[in-house]
């Protein structure tokens, strides 16, 4: 009788345990099926939203959520299925911590992917409409920073779930952060200076700039640590952003590319100054209108400056369409003006020095 009773009880226990395992397996299979179905459901939502909206933001967000939702459903199904098994009841607390950690990772993946989707949308639809290239520089940096912050927070939450005291860890990270900041001070200084240069938007790629230290050239790229200048001779100047932000900079392309420049000259003291002025301005105007490098809306100006040793000195002010054009304009103006002076008989004297002697001293010199 006892054998029959024990056999009956043992059989019911086995059947009951097998029933729980079967239900757990069914739950896991259902959640796996829901996980695969979620991909098609999200695809349908994405297509439906694409027809209703012009922006790609909703499409990117839905696409970003596909993988986290898929993984989350499978992890949730396994968690629910395991909780029903009596054999693992002694380990439920540890199992809960493990699955909570898995869900934290899934949430971190979802947040990171959604943030990247928003940044991708911003770069594709918003940044392309702005004149500044600061968006193009910031978006890759923000991607890395956001991803790092999200997963660091996820790790801290996981440690907290396993009852690990994170306060000492944060204190240690704070001290280590100070040490790292001191070690990376030059790099951080250049990084912050680069953000200032880009946010001020006073220097752009393609501008021709000159620094008070003598460096000059076309801006090829403004990076987070250095700025690259292409010298007019073809050499590449790599400058730390910290020095660029502290320097006095002349930007030849701001606020306008057109620039005025002066050509110094002089004529003999016997020249008719009114005639010289009229003729020189005519030549400057003719050269400016003839060459594409000359600014057509500017009237050249002549101003006499001083009585020199051999000539009466003056300056002619012309205007070129940009900095590089001034050299061609000046070259052609000097050639044309020299030819015109020769035709009109206007002299540009060589340096002459006249020596005067007292008559008595001169006579004594002749006797000797």
C-alpha positions in Angstrom: 0.0 0.0 0.0 2.8 2.4 0.9 4.6 1.6 -2.3 1.4 2.3 -4.3 0.8 5.6 -2.5 4.4 6.8 -3.0 4.3 5.8 -6.7 1.1 7.8 -7.1 2.4 10.9 -5.4 5.7 10.7 -7.3 3.9 10.3 -10.6 1.7 13.3 -9.9 4.8 15.4 -9.1 6.5 14.4 -12.3 3.4 15.2 -14.3 3.1 18.5 -12.5 6.7 19.4 -13.1 6.5 18.4 -16.8 3.4 20.6 -17.1 5.2 23.6 -15.7 8.1 23.1 -18.0 5.8 22.7 -21.0 4.0 25.9 -20.1 7.3 27.7 -19.7 8.4 26.4 -23.1 5.2 27.6 -24.6 5.6 31.1 -23.1 9.1 31.3 -24.5 8.0 30.2 -27.9 5.1 32.7 -27.9 7.5 35.6 -27.0 10.0 34.5 -29.7 7.1 34.5 -32.2 6.1 38.0 -30.9 9.7 39.1 -31.3 9.8 38.1 -35.0 6.3 39.5 -35.5 7.4 42.8 -34.0 9.9 43.3 -36.9 7.0 43.2 -39.4 4.8 45.3 -37.2 7.4 48.0 -36.9 8.0 47.8 -40.6 4.3 48.4 -41.2 4.3 51.3 -38.8 7.4 52.8 -40.6 5.7 52.5 -44.0 2.5 54.0 -42.7 4.3 56.9 -41.1 6.4 57.5 -44.2 3.2 58.1 -46.2 1.9 60.5 -43.6 5.0 62.6 -42.8 7.7 64.2 -44.9 10.5 63.9 -42.4 12.6 60.8 -42.0 12.8 61.1 -38.2 10.0 58.7 -37.5 11.4 56.1 -40.0 14.8 56.3 -38.3 13.4 55.9 -34.8 11.3 52.9 -35.8 14.3 51.3 -37.5 16.4 52.0 -34.4 13.9 50.2 -32.2 13.7 47.0 -34.2 16.7 45.3 -32.6 16.0 46.4 -28.9 12.3 45.4 -29.1 13.3 42.0 -30.7 15.9 41.3 -28.0 13.7 42.6 -25.2 10.8 40.3 -26.1 13.0 37.3 -26.2 14.6 38.2 -22.8 11.2 38.8 -21.3 9.8 35.5 -22.5 12.7 33.6 -21.1 12.5 35.4 -17.8 8.8 34.7 -17.4 9.3 31.0 -18.5 12.1 30.5 -16.0 10.1 32.0 -13.1 7.5 29.2 -13.5 10.0 26.4 -13.0 9.9 25.1 -9.4 13.4 23.5 -9.7 15.0 27.0 -10.1 13.0 28.7 -7.3 16.0 28.7 -5.0 17.9 30.8 -7.5 15.1 33.2 -8.4 16.8 36.2 -6.7 20.0 35.7 -8.7 18.0 35.1 -11.9 16.1 38.3 -11.3 19.3 40.3 -11.0 20.6 38.8 -14.2 17.5 39.5 -16.2 17.2 43.0 -14.8 20.8 43.6 -16.0 19.9 42.3 -19.4 16.9 44.6 -19.6 19.1 47.6 -18.5 21.5 46.7 -21.4 18.5 46.4 -23.8 17.2 49.9 -22.7 20.7 51.3 -23.1 20.9 49.9 -26.6 17.5 51.4 -27.4 18.4 54.9 -26.0 21.7 54.9 -27.8 20.2 53.9 -31.2 17.3 56.4 -30.9 19.7 59.2 -30.0 21.9 58.3 -33.0 18.7 58.2 -35.2 17.8 61.7 -34.0 21.4 62.9 -34.7 21.3 61.3 -38.2 18.0 63.1 -39.0 19.5 66.4 -37.8 22.5 66.0 -40.0 20.5 65.0 -43.0 17.6 67.5 -42.8 18.7 70.4 -40.6 22.5 70.7 -40.7 22.5 70.8 -44.5 20.4 74.0 -44.4 22.8 75.8 -42.2 25.8 77.9 -43.5 28.1 76.8 -40.7 29.9 73.5 -40.7 29.9 73.3 -36.9 27.0 70.8 -37.1 29.1 68.4 -39.2 31.8 68.6 -36.6 29.6 68.2 -33.6 27.4 65.3 -34.7 30.1 62.6 -34.8 31.4 63.8 -31.4 27.9 63.8 -29.9 27.3 60.3 -31.1 30.4 59.0 -29.3 29.7 61.1 -26.1 26.1 60.0 -25.9 26.9 56.4 -26.5 29.6 56.4 -23.8 27.4 58.2 -21.2 24.5 55.8 -21.8 26.5 52.7 -21.4 28.4 54.1 -18.4 25.1 54.8 -16.7 23.9 51.3 -17.6 27.0 49.7 -16.0 26.4 51.7 -12.8 22.7 50.6 -12.7 23.8 47.0 -13.2 26.3 47.2 -10.4 23.6 48.7 -8.2 21.3 45.8 -9.1 23.9 43.4 -7.8 24.2 45.4 -4.5 27.6 46.8 -5.4 28.4 50.1 -3.6 29.0 52.6 -6.4 29.7 55.6 -4.2 33.4 54.7 -3.6 33.6 53.9 -7.3 32.3 57.3 -8.3 34.7 58.9 -5.8 37.6 57.0 -7.4 36.4 58.0 -10.9 36.3 61.6 -9.7 39.9 61.5 -8.5 41.0 59.6 -11.6 39.2 62.2 -13.8 41.1 65.0 -12.2 44.4 63.2 -12.8 43.4 62.5 -16.4 42.3 66.1 -16.9 45.7 67.4 -15.7 47.5 64.9 -17.9 45.4 65.9 -21.0 45.4 69.6 -20.2 47.0 70.7 -23.6 44.6 68.4 -25.5 41.6 69.7 -23.6 42.7 73.2 -24.1 42.9 72.8 -27.8 39.6 71.0 -27.8 37.8 73.8 -26.0 39.5 76.4 -28.2 38.3 74.5 -31.3 34.7 74.7 -30.0 35.1 78.4 -29.5 36.5 78.9 -33.0 33.7 76.9 -34.6 30.9 78.3 -32.4 32.0 81.9 -33.1 31.8 81.1 -36.8 34.2 84.0 -37.7 36.6 81.7 -39.5 35.4 79.2 -42.1 36.9 76.7 -44.4 38.3 78.5 -47.5 39.0 81.8 -45.8 42.4 83.4 -46.2 43.7 84.5 -42.8 46.9 86.0 -41.3 47.9 85.7 -37.7 49.9 88.2 -35.7 52.7 85.7 -35.6 53.1 85.9 -39.3 51.4 82.6 -40.3 49.0 83.0 -43.2 47.1 80.9 -45.6 43.8 79.4 -46.7 41.9 77.5 -44.0 41.7 73.9 -45.1 40.0 72.4 -42.0 39.1 73.4 -38.5 39.4 70.3 -36.3 38.9 69.7 -32.6 42.6 69.9 -31.8 44.3 71.7 -34.7 43.5 74.0 -37.6 45.2 73.4 -40.9 46.2 76.4 -43.2 47.4 76.0 -46.8 50.1 78.7 -47.4 50.1 80.4 -50.8 53.4 78.7 -51.5 51.7 75.3 -51.1 53.0 74.4 -47.6 50.6 73.1 -44.9 50.6 74.9 -41.6 49.2 72.9 -38.7 48.3 75.2 -35.8 47.0 74.2 -32.3 43.6 75.7 -31.7 44.7 77.2 -28.4 47.2 79.4 -30.2 44.6 80.3 -32.9 42.1 81.4 -30.3 44.6 83.6 -28.5 46.1 85.2 -31.7 45.1 88.4 -33.4 43.7 87.2 -36.8 43.1 89.1 -40.0 40.4 87.4 -42.1 40.7 88.7 -45.6 37.4 87.2 -46.6 35.3 88.9 -43.9 33.1 90.9 -44.0 33.7 91.1 -47.8 36.3 89.4 -50.0 37.0 92.6 -51.9 39.9 94.6 -50.5 41.6 97.9 -51.2 45.4 98.2 -51.6 47.8 101.1 -52.3 50.5 101.4 -54.9 53.3 103.8 -54.0 54.9 106.0 -56.7 56.6 109.3 -57.3 57.2 111.9 -60.1 59.8 114.5 -60.6 59.5 118.0 -59.1 59.1 119.5 -62.7 55.9 117.5 -63.3 52.4 119.1 -63.5 50.8 117.5 -60.5 47.2 118.1 -61.7 48.0 116.4 -65.0 49.8 113.5 -63.1 46.8 113.0 -60.9 44.2 113.0 -63.7 46.3 110.7 -65.9 47.1 108.2 -63.1 43.5 107.9 -62.0 42.5 107.3 -65.7 45.0 104.5 -66.0 43.9 103.0 -62.7 40.2 103.1 -63.7 41.0 101.7 -67.2 43.0 98.7 -65.7 40.3 98.0 -63.1 37.5 97.9 -65.7 39.6 95.9 -68.1 40.7 93.1 -65.7 38.3 90.7 -64.0 40.3 91.1 -60.9 39.3 94.7 -60.5 36.3 95.9 -58.5 34.0 97.7 -60.9 32.1 99.7 -58.3 35.2 101.4 -56.9 36.7 104.7 -58.0 40.5 104.7 -57.7 42.0 107.5 -55.6 45.4 109.3 -55.7 46.8 111.1 -52.7 50.1 113.0 -52.6 52.1 112.2 -49.5 55.4 114.0 -49.2 58.3 115.8 -50.9 60.9 113.1 -51.3 64.6 113.3 -51.9 64.1 112.9 -55.7 60.4 112.8 -56.4 57.1 114.0 -55.1 55.6 110.8 -53.6 52.0 109.7 -53.8 49.9 106.6 -53.4 47.2 105.2 -55.7 44.4 103.2 -54.0 42.8 100.5 -56.0 40.3 97.7 -55.1 40.5 94.0 -56.1 37.7 91.5 -56.0 39.7 89.4 -53.4 43.1 89.2 -51.8 44.7 87.1 -54.5 43.6 89.4 -57.3 45.4 92.4 -56.0 48.8 91.0 -57.3 47.6 90.7 -60.9 45.8 94.1 -60.7 48.9 95.8 -59.2 51.2 94.1 -61.8 49.1 95.3 -64.8 48.6 98.8 -63.3 52.4 99.4 -62.9 53.1 98.3 -66.4 50.4 100.4 -68.0 51.2 103.5 -65.8 54.9 103.3 -66.7 54.1 103.1 -70.4 51.7 106.1 -70.1 54.3 108.2 -68.3 56.8 107.5 -71.0 54.3 108.6 -73.7 53.4 111.8 -71.9 57.0 112.7 -70.9 56.5 112.4 -67.2 59.7 111.5 -65.4 60.2 109.3 -62.4 63.6 110.4 -61.1 66.4 108.2 -60.0 67.6 108.9 -56.4 69.7 112.0 -56.7 71.8 113.7 -54.0 73.1 117.3 -54.6 76.2 118.4 -52.7 76.8 122.2 -52.1 80.2 123.5 -51.1 81.1 127.0 -49.8 82.9 129.0 -52.5 86.0 129.6 -50.3 86.4 126.0 -49.5 85.8 125.1 -53.1 88.5 127.5 -54.3 91.0 126.3 -51.8 90.4 122.8 -53.0 91.2 123.8 -56.6 94.5 125.4 -55.6 95.6 122.2 -53.9 
